[in-house]
Amino acid sequence: MMYDWNGGWGSWVSMGAMMLLFTGAVIALAVWAAVWATRSSTSHRSFEDPRAVLDRRLASGEVDADGYAQARRLLDGNAAGAR
């Protein structure tokens, strides 16, 4: 028994549209997944006090005592005492 597949141009157009919709959905999903995966929770942390940052950097050894004192004076607004 032979089936007549004479659907005309309408079936080809609908298949093309569905292919474009599916491809667009896959691309949108890939972009969303990439953005979600690269977004870190630490990039959205609340504002941290500059003195707390300076204290943390001194404690971790990123800043020496002289650099800490100079930055502390700048933060306190007493830049005249800075070198």
Secondary structure, 3 states (H helix, E strand, C coil): CCCCCCCCHHHHHHHHHHHHHHHHHHHHHHHHHHHHHHCCHHHHCCCCCHHHHHHHHHHHCCCCHHHHHHHHHHHHCCHHHCC
